[in-house]
Amino acid sequence: MAPLNDSLASIIDVIETKPLLGVSQTKPISQPNCFNLSQGTLRAKDSSPILFDVPKNLTFTPFSSHSISTDAPLPIRLRVQANAHKGGFLGFTKDSPSDLLTNSLGRFENREFLSIFRFKMWWSTAWIGKSGSDLQAETQWVMLKIPEIDSYVAIIPIIEGSFRAALNPGEKGNVLITAESGSTQVKESSFNSIAYIHICDSPYNLMKESFSALRVHMNTFKLLEEKKLPNIVDKFGWCTWDACYLTVDPATIWTGVKEFEEGGVCPKFVIIDDGWQSISFDGDEPGKDVENLVLGGEQMTARLHSFKECTKFRNYKGGSFLASDASHFNPLKPKMIIFKATERIQAIIEKQKLIREFGEHELPELDAKIKKFSEELNAMFDEVDEKEESLGSDDVSGSGMKAFTRDLRSRFKGLEDIYVWHALCGAWNGVRPETLTHLETKIVPFEISPGLDASMTDLAVDRIVEAGIGLVHPSKAHEFYDSMHSYLTSVGVTGAKIDVFQTLESVAEEHGGRVELAKAYYDGLTKSMVKNFNGTEILASMQQCNEFFFLATKQISIGRVGDDFWWQDPHGDPQGVYWLQGLHIIHCSYNSFWMGQMIQPDWDMFQSDHVCAEYHAASRAISGGPIYLSDHLGKASHNFDLIKKLAYFDGTVPRCLHYALPTRDSLFKNPLFDKESMLKIFNFNKLGGVIGAFNCQGSGWSPKEHRFKGYKECYQTVSGTVHVSDIEWDQNPEAAGSQMSYAGDYLVYKMQSEEILFMNSKSDPIQITLEPSSFDLFSFVPVTELGSSGVRFAPLGLINMFNCVGTIQDMEVTGDNSVKVDLKGEGRFMAYSSSAPKMCYLNDKEAEFMWEEETGKLNIYVPWVEVSGGISHLSFTF
């Protein structure tokens, strides 16, 4: 079967799609619309009330009544046309124009809903309830369960003109919609299509149909199925952020990659996170880099002053590490510096707290402690600098980032992609106006939208507000990105992780509002991405707002679906080392439900030595996205037994075909703090599917405190069931019709116990119990009967891997009594066989196997075959 997205990409040019002549208007087949607004009630299918007390100034217009000009591919247009009767648009009119308008859509009560809301400027998560008043501020969409007609309804606030919308809670069950331009100079009083509403009998198809309709209607973004995926999507990688924060330099990167290689799994990609750029603070000497930054937050008022790498990278001498293998470097040094910087910042925070409580007064003991920590920290940096300067090289092949990336690839042959981090506006606080003057940068005050008043306190927002954004003029956006990215490609960088996307919404006053400013920037970014990064190699982060998805995803095809991996609670709850991990998995699972329509969900990095590392690893293994770590340096910081369950020796991973989604019985539950629900997610492999069950109980959002916190009383064992029907087989993009309609037996493999059993659609579900912060994986493989021999056979792949069935590349039944299995990797191959094979061949040589008559388990050890890229060929004759 063709890889995901390739079959469509072979028909149309997804990078340079042009509007199709002669199809400026799409006229759906005329069918009665499923919605009707009459006498203050919005009904679905002429019977079920969706919204009561709809105000008189609200309008509903069917999708088919809107004129459409679109460059969407024909298959998408036809799909949207076929479902046009299922949806329509909501609008409203006010008496006077404003840049910020709020209107009720009506009310609903006693209806189960699932929604997604922004809990920070950049991050969003799931929320459930039963009334419009239960919604949280800045809701991106809400899905209502309509059981009396076996349907689901989505209400999605969108963009109309220069206004962007979100949903908010009202009193007495009312749902409020707020339309905002982000500029007092941009006002409006009337909207025809500020929200979209759609109905479907499947919650999964509801999302697919809704965003397909919006793709055609808005024509400002593309669906995931239209785009190519980046090289990193099925690879194993390492990100420097949690490993060394802002202390990242050539020696830490070299040492980190070397440690993975020595452990048996060399990364295919590296993300050089924040800390490599040339930045400085206002008032610093122009052109001189700020030095000795360590912790996240210290850099957040700095601005970019050059597209080139900072001093510690510029000082790299070509060939120096090829000669020394960076053996001078102490791998424990970054962690030591981080701990010392943490001691210093804690002393500063303690001093600030005492001053707030008792007023300005002398604190000699704390001052002495801060001075001592500062001197010790500077001494650590001086020691590192002296060792770097002592490294000479006779190599005359250059210096800086270009020499470093060349040497890195020369030393580590399996390393392919090198990404670097940057903020959407350059650095956290943009660009220094007195440098890079051709970009016409100005310092712009950072004005937070009133919609975020109920969001969680955020250090990043506070620091950006403190200094404002050095905003490149929007007319220079393309030049800005092209200059930066063309330089990066010239020095061996192949892609970028871009953070802090949502800053634009707060600096748009003089630029036509947030929508128009975003369009200018995203257009420039898209053009640069196509020119410099193959049209694919951008990883988006801190972007979880509907504006990004509706305006920035014409080319971007991968992005984060959770907030950052937190290895401990930054607010000091010792239990956070556990509950934050379940929270992260929840964010990723439910955000994928809508973000996956436009981007490949990326579940972020984690650390292999974390107390919940296996818990994270299981979720990443079936997420469908790339798998990358942020391990500290030092051999004790890596769990290679765990890593080898995720990645092959060559740095690739057995990736699922789709992106993981919550099962239907998880959609309207609260797996965080209802004391009873577990999260279940599903995905697909070439043969069958997989379900992950996770106990995420113990934390959640507090609507009163506007923050996430631990709920210790909920951190307890939960029980539930798993069934083959929990997998939504029709969501598999590569499933043949026969697989979707398959009604036979499945072999089920329980990872934790290595137990196998059989199940079909009529079987009783599997009863399971999970301890706090624990999981299990269940692989489902159709059982094949081999012709006249009657042998029942089902391969599970290499069971030493989390996604064991993902290791199977192909299976073919040959004749009445033979089966061939192609697989990738090394380890213990297991299959079910109702009879012992007469012969077994491994790579065309007879091989020994073990077969258990009692269980039917068939086992054989498979080695890594380097010459074939790890692919082995098994055949069994019965």
Residue pairs with C-beta under 8 A, 6 or more apart in sequence:
1 686
1 734
2 10
2 734
4 229
4 657
4 658
4 733
4 734
5 224
5 225
5 226
5 227
5 228
5 229
8 14
8 73
8 75
8 225
8 226
9 226
9 227
9 228
11 73
12 73
12 226
14 222
14 226
14 227
14 228
15 228
15 530
15 535
15 555
16 530
17 71
17 73
17 222
17 226
18 71
19 69
19 70
19 71
20 71
20 74
23 70
23 77
24 68
24 69
25 67
25 68
25 69
26 68
26 70
26 77
26 80
26 81
26 216
27 64
27 81
28 63
28 64
28 80
28 81
28 82
28 84
28 85
29 81
29 82
29 84
29 85
30 64
31 84
31 85
32 85
33 62
33 63
33 64
33 85
33 86
33 88
34 44
34 45
34 85
34 86
34 87
34 199
35 42
35 43
35 44
35 50
35 60
35 62
35 87
35 88
35 197
35 199
36 42
36 43
36 46
36 60
37 43
37 54
37 58
37 59
37 60
40 52
40 53
40 54
40 55
40 56
40 106
41 49
41 51
41 52
41 54
41 106
42 49
42 50
42 51
42 54
42 60
42 106
42 197
43 49
43 50
44 50
44 146
44 149
44 151
44 153
44 199
45 149
45 151
45 199
47 148
47 149
48 146
48 148
48 149
48 151
50 108
50 144
50 146
50 153
50 197
51 105
51 106
51 107
51 108
51 175
52 106
52 107
52 108
52 173
53 104
53 106
53 107
53 174
54 104
54 105
54 106
55 92
55 103
55 104
55 106
57 92
57 93
57 94
57 103
58 90
58 91
58 92
58 103
58 104
58 105
58 106
59 90
59 91
59 92
59 93
59 192
60 88
60 89
60 90
60 197
61 88
61 89
61 91
61 192
61 193
62 84
62 85
62 87
62 88
63 84
63 85
63 86
63 87
63 88
63 89
63 213
63 217
64 84
64 85
65 88
66 89
66 193
66 217
68 216
68 217
68 219
69 219
70 77
70 215
70 216
70 217
70 219
71 219
72 80
72 215
72 216
72 219
72 226
73 226
76 212
76 215
76 216
76 223
76 225
76 226
77 216
79 209
79 212
80 209
80 212
80 213
80 215
80 216
83 200
83 209
83 212
83 213
84 213
86 198
86 199
86 200
86 209
87 196
87 197
87 198
87 199
87 209
87 210
87 213
88 196
88 197
89 192
89 193
89 194
89 195
89 196
89 197
90 105
90 155
90 177
90 193
90 194
90 195
90 196
90 197
91 160
91 190
91 191
91 192
91 193
91 194
91 195
92 101
92 103
92 177
92 190
92 191
92 194
93 189
93 190
93 191
94 101
94 103
94 189
94 190
95 189
96 189
97 187
97 188
97 189
98 187
98 188
98 189
99 180
99 181
99 182
99 183
99 184
99 185
99 186
99 187
99 513
100 178
100 179
100 180
100 181
100 450
101 163
101 178
101 179
101 180
101 188
101 189
102 168
102 176
102 177
102 178
102 179
103 176
103 177
104 170
104 174
104 175
104 176
104 177
105 155
105 167
105 174
105 175
105 176
105 177
105 195
106 132
106 174
106 175
107 131
107 132
107 170
107 172
107 173
107 174
107 175
108 131
108 132
108 144
108 173
108 175
109 130
109 131
109 132
109 173
110 130
110 131
111 130
111 131
111 144
111 145
111 146
112 128
112 129
112 130
112 144
112 145
112 668
113 128
113 129
113 130
113 134
113 135
113 142
113 143
113 144
113 145
113 668
114 126
114 127
114 128
114 142
114 143
114 145
114 203
114 590
114 667
114 668
115 126
115 127
115 128
115 129
115 135
115 136
115 139
115 140
115 141
115 142
115 143
115 167
116 124
116 125
116 126
116 127
116 139
116 140
116 141
116 590
116 591
116 593
116 594
117 124
117 125
117 127
117 135
117 136
117 137
117 138
117 139
117 140
118 124
118 137
118 138
118 140
118 166
118 452
118 455
118 544
118 545
119 125
119 136
119 455
119 456
119 701
119 708
120 455
120 456
120 458
120 461
120 563
121 448
121 452
121 455
121 458
121 461
121 502
121 505
121 506
121 545
122 460
122 500
122 501
122 502
122 541
122 542
122 543
122 544
122 545
122 563
123 542
123 544
123 562
123 563
123 587
124 140
124 544
124 545
124 587
124 591
125 563
125 586
125 587
125 590
125 591
125 701
126 586
126 587
126 590
126 591
127 134
127 135
127 136
127 139
127 701
128 134
128 668
128 669
128 670
129 135
131 173
132 169
132 170
132 173
132 174
132 175
133 169
133 170
133 171
133 172
133 173
133 174
134 169
135 142
135 167
135 168
135 169
135 175
136 169
136 454
136 701
136 703
137 166
137 168
137 169
137 451
137 452
137 453
137 454
137 455
138 166
138 168
138 451
138 452
138 454
138 455
139 157
139 166
139 167
139 168
140 156
140 157
140 166
140 167
140 545
140 546
140 594
141 154
141 155
141 156
141 157
141 167
141 546
141 594
142 154
142 155
142 167
142 175
143 152
143 153
143 154
143 203
143 206
143 667
144 152
144 153
144 154
144 155
145 152
145 668
146 152
146 153
146 199
150 201
151 199
151 200
151 201
152 199
152 200
152 201
152 202
152 203
152 206
153 197
153 198
153 199
153 206
154 196
154 197
154 198
154 199
154 206
154 207
154 210
155 167
155 175
155 195
155 196
155 197
156 195
156 196
156 197
156 198
156 210
156 214
156 546
157 164
157 165
157 166
157 167
157 177
157 194
157 195
157 546
158 165
158 193
158 194
158 195
158 196
158 214
158 218
158 546
158 550
159 165
159 218
159 220
159 515
159 546
159 547
159 550
159 551
160 179
160 191
160 192
160 193
160 194
161 188
161 191
161 515
162 181
162 186
162 188
162 512
162 513
162 515
162 516
163 179
163 180
163 181
163 186
163 188
163 191
163 194
163 513
163 515
164 179
164 180
164 181
164 182
164 505
164 514
164 515
164 546
164 547
165 177
165 178
165 179
165 180
165 194
165 195
166 177
166 178
166 180
166 451
166 546
167 175
167 176
167 177
167 178
167 195
168 175
168 176
168 177
168 178
168 451
169 175
169 176
170 176
177 194
177 195
178 451
179 188
179 191
179 194
180 449
180 451
180 514
181 187
181 188
181 508
181 513
181 514
181 515
182 449
182 505
182 506
182 508
182 509
182 513
182 514
182 515
182 517
183 508
183 509
183 510
183 511
183 512
183 513
183 514
184 509
185 509
185 510
185 512
185 513
186 512
186 513
186 516
193 217
196 210
196 213
196 214
196 217
198 206
198 209
198 210
198 213
199 206
200 206
200 209
202 728
202 730
203 664
203 667
204 661
204 728
204 730
204 731
205 730
207 593
207 594
207 597
208 597
211 223
211 594
211 597
211 598
212 223
212 597
214 550
215 221
215 222
215 223
218 550
220 519
220 550
220 551
220 554
221 549
221 550
221 551
221 552
221 553
221 554
221 598
222 553
222 554
222 555
222 598
223 597
223 598
224 557
224 596
224 597
224 598
224 599
224 600
225 733
227 536
227 555
227 557
228 535
228 536
228 557
229 536
229 557
229 558
229 600
230 495
230 536
230 537
230 538
230 539
230 557
230 558
231 269
231 416
231 417
231 494
231 495
231 536
231 537
232 268
232 269
232 417
232 419
232 495
232 537
232 539
232 558
232 626
232 628
233 558
233 600
233 625
233 626
233 655
234 626
234 652
234 653
234 655
235 267
235 268
235 269
235 416
235 417
235 626
235 627
235 651
235 652
235 653
236 265
236 267
236 268
236 269
236 626
236 627
236 628
236 643
236 646
236 647
236 648
236 651
236 652
236 653
237 267
237 268
237 269
237 270
237 271
237 417
237 626
237 627
237 628
237 629
237 651
238 256
238 257
238 260
238 267
238 269
238 270
238 271
238 628
238 629
238 630
238 631
239 270
239 271
239 273
239 497
239 605
239 628
239 629
239 630
240 248
240 252
240 253
240 256
240 270
240 271
240 272
240 273
240 275
240 630
241 271
241 273
241 274
241 421
241 605
241 630
242 565
242 567
242 605
242 607
242 630
242 631
242 632
243 252
243 256
243 334
243 630
243 631
243 632
243 633
244 252
244 275
244 334
244 338
244 632
244 633
245 274
245 275
245 294
245 295
245 296
245 334
245 338
246 274
246 275
246 293
246 294
246 295
246 296
246 298
246 299
247 275
247 293
247 294
247 334
247 337
247 338
248 272
248 273
248 274
248 275
248 276
249 275
249 312
249 313
249 384
249 388
250 312
250 313
250 316
250 321
250 326
250 404
251 321
251 326
251 328
251 329
251 384
251 388
252 329
252 334
252 633
253 270
253 272
253 404
253 408
254 321
254 325
254 326
254 329
254 408
254 411
255 326
255 329
255 331
255 633
256 270
256 631
256 633
257 266
257 267
257 270
257 408
257 412
257 415
258 325
258 326
258 411
258 412
259 331
259 633
259 634
259 635
259 638
260 266
260 267
260 638
260 643
261 412
261 414
262 635
263 635
263 638
263 640
263 643
264 640
264 644
264 649
265 640
265 643
265 644
265 647
265 648
265 649
265 651
266 412
266 414
266 415
266 650
266 651
267 414
267 415
267 628
267 651
268 414
268 415
268 416
268 417
268 650
268 651
268 652
269 415
269 416
269 417
269 418
269 419
269 626
269 628
270 408
270 415
270 417
270 418
270 419
271 419
271 420
271 421
271 497
271 539
271 628
272 418
272 419
272 420
272 421
273 421
273 497
274 296
274 299
274 421
274 499
275 293
275 299
275 310
275 421
276 309
276 310
276 313
276 401
276 420
276 421
277 304
277 309
277 310
277 421
277 422
277 427
278 289
278 304
278 305
278 306
278 307
278 308
278 309
278 310
278 311
279 289
279 290
279 299
279 302
279 303
279 304
279 305
279 310
279 427
280 286
280 288
280 289
280 290
280 302
280 303
280 305
280 432
281 290
281 301
281 302
281 303
282 301
282 303
282 432
282 467
284 290
286 305
286 432
286 434
286 435
287 305
287 306
287 435
289 305
289 310
289 311
290 299
290 302
291 311
291 381
292 377
292 378
292 381
293 299
294 337
294 338
294 341
294 377
295 338
295 341
295 342
295 345
297 459
297 460
297 463
299 427
299 428
300 428
300 429
300 459
300 460
300 463
300 464
301 428
301 429
301 463
301 464
301 466
301 467
302 427
302 428
302 429
303 426
303 427
303 429
303 430
303 431
303 432
303 467
303 470
304 422
304 426
304 427
304 430
304 431
304 432
304 435
304 436
304 470
305 431
305 432
305 435
305 436
306 435
306 436
307 436
307 483
307 484
307 487
307 488
308 314
308 400
308 401
308 487
309 400
309 401
309 491
312 388
313 400
313 401
313 404
314 399
314 400
314 401
315 388
315 389
315 399
315 400
316 399
316 400
316 401
316 403
316 404
317 391
317 392
317 393
317 395
317 399
317 403
318 393
318 395
318 396
318 397
318 398
318 399
318 403
318 404
318 406
318 407
319 393
319 394
319 395
319 397
319 403
319 407
320 391
320 392
320 393
320 395
320 407
321 391
321 404
321 407
321 411
322 395
322 407
322 410
322 411
323 393
324 391
325 411
328 387
328 390
328 391
329 387
331 633
331 634
331 635
332 633
332 634
333 380
333 384
333 633
334 632
334 633
335 632
335 633
335 634
336 380
337 377
337 380
337 381
340 373
340 376
340 377
340 380
341 377
343 373
344 370
344 373
344 374
344 377
347 366
347 369
347 370
347 373
348 370
350 366
351 363
351 366
351 367
351 370
354 363
354 366
355 361
355 363
395 403
397 403
397 406
400 491
401 491
401 492
401 493
402 490
402 491
402 492
404 492
405 418
405 491
405 492
405 493
406 492
408 415
408 418
409 415
409 418
409 492
414 650
414 651
415 651
416 494
417 494
417 495
417 537
418 492
418 493
418 494
418 495
419 493
419 494
419 495
419 496
419 497
419 537
419 539
420 488
420 493
420 496
420 497
421 496
421 497
421 498
421 499
422 484
422 496
422 497
422 498
422 499
423 430
423 498
423 499
423 500
423 503
424 498
424 499
424 500
424 501
424 503
424 504
424 521
424 525
425 431
425 469
425 470
425 471
425 472
425 500
425 503
425 504
426 470
426 472
426 480
426 484
428 460
428 463
428 464
428 500
429 463
429 464
429 467
429 468
429 469
429 470
430 441
430 443
430 469
430 470
430 471
430 472
430 503
431 439
431 441
431 470
431 471
431 472
431 480
432 441
432 470
433 441
433 442
433 443
433 470
438 476
438 479
439 472
439 473
439 476
439 479
439 480
440 472
440 473
440 475
440 476
441 470
441 471
441 472
441 473
442 470
442 471
442 473
443 467
443 468
443 469
443 470
443 471
444 468
444 469
444 470
444 471
444 507
444 509
444 510
445 468
445 507
446 461
446 464
446 465
446 468
446 469
446 503
446 506
446 507
447 506
447 507
447 509
448 461
448 465
448 506
449 505
449 506
454 706
455 706
456 706
456 707
456 708
457 706
457 707
460 500
464 503
468 507
469 503
469 506
469 507
471 507
472 480
474 511
474 516
474 517
474 520
474 521
475 520
477 520
477 521
477 523
477 524
477 525
478 523
478 524
478 527
478 528
479 524
480 524
481 524
481 525
481 527
481 528
481 529
482 524
482 527
482 528
482 531
482 532
484 528
485 496
485 528
485 529
485 531
485 532
485 533
486 528
486 531
486 532
488 496
488 532
489 532
489 533
494 533
494 534
494 537
495 533
495 537
495 538
495 539
496 533
496 537
496 538
496 539
497 538
497 539
497 541
498 525
498 538
498 539
498 540
498 541
498 543
499 541
499 542
500 542
501 540
501 541
501 542
501 543
501 545
501 548
501 552
502 542
502 543
502 545
502 547
502 548
504 514
504 517
504 518
504 521
505 514
505 518
505 545
505 547
507 517
508 514
508 516
508 517
508 518
511 517
511 520
514 547
515 547
515 551
518 547
518 548
518 551
518 552
519 551
522 551
522 552
522 554
525 538
525 552
526 552
526 554
526 555
526 556
529 535
529 536
529 537
529 538
529 555
529 556
530 555
535 555
536 555
536 557
538 555
538 556
538 558
539 558
539 559
539 560
539 602
540 548
540 552
540 556
540 558
540 559
540 560
540 599
541 559
541 560
542 560
543 552
543 559
543 560
544 560
544 561
544 591
544 595
549 594
549 595
549 598
549 599
553 598
553 599
556 599
557 599
557 600
558 599
558 600
558 602
558 625
558 626
559 595
559 599
559 600
559 601
559 602
560 602
560 603
560 604
561 587
561 588
561 591
561 592
561 595
561 596
561 601
561 602
561 603
562 584
562 585
562 587
562 588
562 591
562 603
562 604
563 584
563 587
564 604
565 584
565 604
565 605
565 606
565 607
565 616
565 630
566 576
566 580
566 584
567 577
567 607
567 610
568 576
568 577
568 580
569 575
569 576
569 577
569 579
569 580
569 710
573 579
573 709
573 710
575 698
575 710
575 712
575 715
576 699
576 710
577 610
577 611
577 612
578 611
578 612
578 698
578 715
578 772
578 773
579 698
579 699
579 710
579 711
579 715
579 773
580 699
581 610
581 612
581 615
581 616
581 773
582 615
582 671
582 672
582 679
582 694
582 695
582 696
582 697
582 698
582 699
582 773
583 672
583 696
583 699
583 700
583 708
584 604
584 616
585 615
585 616
585 619
585 679
585 694
585 696
586 671
586 672
586 679
586 696
588 601
588 603
588 604
588 619
588 623
588 660
589 660
589 661
589 662
589 666
589 679
589 681
590 662
591 601
592 601
592 659
592 660
592 661
593 661
593 662
595 601
596 659
596 661
600 624
600 625
600 659
601 623
601 624
601 625
601 659
601 660
602 625
602 626
603 619
603 620
603 623
603 625
605 628
605 629
605 630
606 613
606 616
606 617
606 620
606 629
606 630
607 613
607 629
607 630
607 631
607 632
607 637
608 617
608 629
608 631
608 637
608 638
608 639
608 640
608 642
608 643
609 631
609 632
609 636
609 637
609 638
609 639
610 616
612 773
613 639
613 642
614 642
614 775
615 694
615 773
615 774
615 775
617 642
617 645
617 646
617 802
618 692
618 694
618 751
618 775
618 777
618 802
619 660
619 681
619 692
619 694
619 775
620 627
620 646
621 627
621 645
621 646
621 653
621 654
621 777
621 801
621 802
621 803
621 806
622 656
622 660
622 681
622 683
622 690
622 692
622 777
622 802
622 803
623 656
623 659
623 660
623 683
624 655
624 656
624 657
624 658
624 659
624 660
624 683
625 655
625 659
626 653
627 646
627 647
627 653
629 643
631 637
631 638
644 800
645 800
645 801
645 802
646 653
646 801
646 802
647 653
648 654
648 824
648 825
648 826
648 864
648 870
649 826
649 864
649 870
650 869
650 870
652 824
652 870
654 685
654 797
654 801
654 803
654 806
654 807
654 824
654 825
655 803
655 806
656 683
656 684
656 685
656 690
656 803
656 806
657 683
657 684
657 685
657 686
657 732
657 733
657 734
658 683
658 684
658 731
658 732
658 733
659 683
660 681
660 682
660 683
660 692
661 681
661 682
661 683
661 728
661 731
662 679
662 680
662 681
663 680
663 681
663 682
663 691
663 726
663 727
663 728
664 726
664 728
665 680
665 726
666 677
666 678
666 679
666 680
666 681
669 677
670 677
670 700
671 677
671 678
671 679
671 694
671 696
671 697
672 696
672 697
672 698
672 699
672 700
672 701
672 711
672 714
673 697
673 698
673 699
673 700
673 711
673 714
674 697
674 714
675 697
675 713
675 714
675 716
675 718
676 718
677 697
677 718
677 720
678 693
678 694
678 695
678 696
678 697
678 718
678 719
678 720
678 768
678 770
679 693
679 694
679 695
679 696
680 691
680 692
680 693
680 694
680 720
680 722
680 726
681 691
681 692
681 694
682 689
682 690
682 691
682 692
682 726
682 727
682 728
683 689
683 690
684 690
684 727
684 731
684 732
684 734
684 735
685 779
685 803
685 805
685 806
685 808
686 734
686 805
686 806
686 808
686 809
686 810
687 781
687 782
687 795
687 805
687 808
687 811
688 746
688 779
688 780
688 781
688 782
688 805
689 727
689 729
689 732
689 779
689 780
690 777
690 778
690 779
690 780
690 803
690 805
690 806
691 722
691 726
691 727
691 777
691 778
691 780
692 775
692 776
692 777
692 778
693 720
693 722
693 768
693 770
693 775
693 776
693 777
693 778
694 770
694 774
694 775
695 717
695 718
695 770
695 771
695 772
695 773
695 774
695 775
697 711
697 714
697 715
697 716
697 718
697 772
698 710
698 711
698 712
698 714
698 715
698 716
698 772
698 773
699 708
699 709
699 710
699 711
699 714
700 708
700 709
700 711
700 714
701 707
701 708
702 708
702 709
715 772
716 772
717 769
717 770
717 771
717 772
718 769
718 770
719 767
719 768
719 769
719 770
720 767
720 768
720 770
721 765
721 766
721 767
721 768
722 765
722 766
722 768
722 778
723 759
723 763
723 765
723 766
724 746
724 748
724 759
724 760
724 761
724 763
724 780
725 761
727 780
729 735
729 739
729 740
729 742
730 740
732 739
732 740
739 782
742 782
743 760
743 761
744 760
744 782
744 783
745 758
745 759
745 760
745 782
745 783
745 792
746 758
746 759
746 760
746 780
746 781
746 782
746 783
746 794
747 756
747 757
747 758
747 780
747 781
747 782
747 783
747 794
747 796
747 832
748 756
748 757
748 758
748 759
748 766
748 778
748 779
748 780
749 755
749 756
749 778
749 779
749 781
749 796
749 799
749 804
749 805
749 830
750 756
750 757
750 766
750 776
750 777
750 778
751 776
751 777
751 778
751 779
751 799
751 802
751 804
752 776
752 777
754 799
756 796
756 832
756 855
756 856
756 857
757 766
758 783
759 766
759 780
766 778
768 776
770 776
777 802
777 803
779 796
779 803
779 804
779 805
781 794
781 795
781 796
781 805
782 794
783 792
783 793
783 794
783 832
784 792
784 793
784 794
784 811
784 813
784 819
785 791
785 792
785 793
786 792
786 793
786 813
786 816
786 817
786 818
786 819
786 878
787 813
787 815
787 816
787 817
788 816
788 817
789 816
789 817
789 835
789 878
790 834
791 817
791 833
791 834
791 835
791 878
792 832
792 833
792 834
793 819
793 831
793 832
793 833
793 834
793 876
794 831
794 832
795 805
795 808
795 811
795 821
795 823
795 829
795 830
795 831
796 804
796 805
796 829
796 830
796 831
796 832
797 804
797 805
797 806
797 807
797 808
797 823
797 829
797 830
798 804
798 807
798 823
798 825
798 826
798 827
798 828
798 829
798 862
799 827
799 828
799 829
799 830
800 827
800 828
801 807
801 825
801 827
804 830
807 823
807 824
807 825
808 821
808 822
808 823
809 822
809 823
809 824
809 871
810 820
810 821
810 822
811 819
811 820
811 821
811 822
812 819
812 820
813 819
814 820
814 875
817 877
817 878
818 875
818 876
818 877
818 878
819 875
819 876
820 873
820 874
820 875
821 829
821 831
821 873
821 874
821 875
821 876
822 871
822 872
822 873
822 874
823 829
823 862
823 871
823 872
823 874
824 869
824 870
824 871
824 872
825 862
825 864
825 870
826 862
826 863
826 864
826 870
827 861
827 862
828 859
828 860
828 861
828 862
829 859
829 860
829 861
829 862
829 874
830 857
830 858
830 859
831 857
831 858
831 876
832 856
832 857
832 858
833 851
833 856
833 858
833 876
833 878
834 856
835 878
836 851
836 853
836 858
837 849
837 851
837 858
837 876
837 877
837 878
838 877
838 878
839 846
839 876
839 877
840 846
840 847
840 848
840 849
840 860
840 874
840 875
840 876
840 877
841 847
841 873
841 874
841 875
841 876
842 860
842 862
842 872
842 873
842 874
843 865
843 872
843 873
844 873
847 860
848 860
849 858
849 859
849 860
850 857
850 858
850 859
850 860
851 857
851 858
851 859
852 858
858 876
860 874
862 872
862 874
863 872
864 870
865 871
865 872
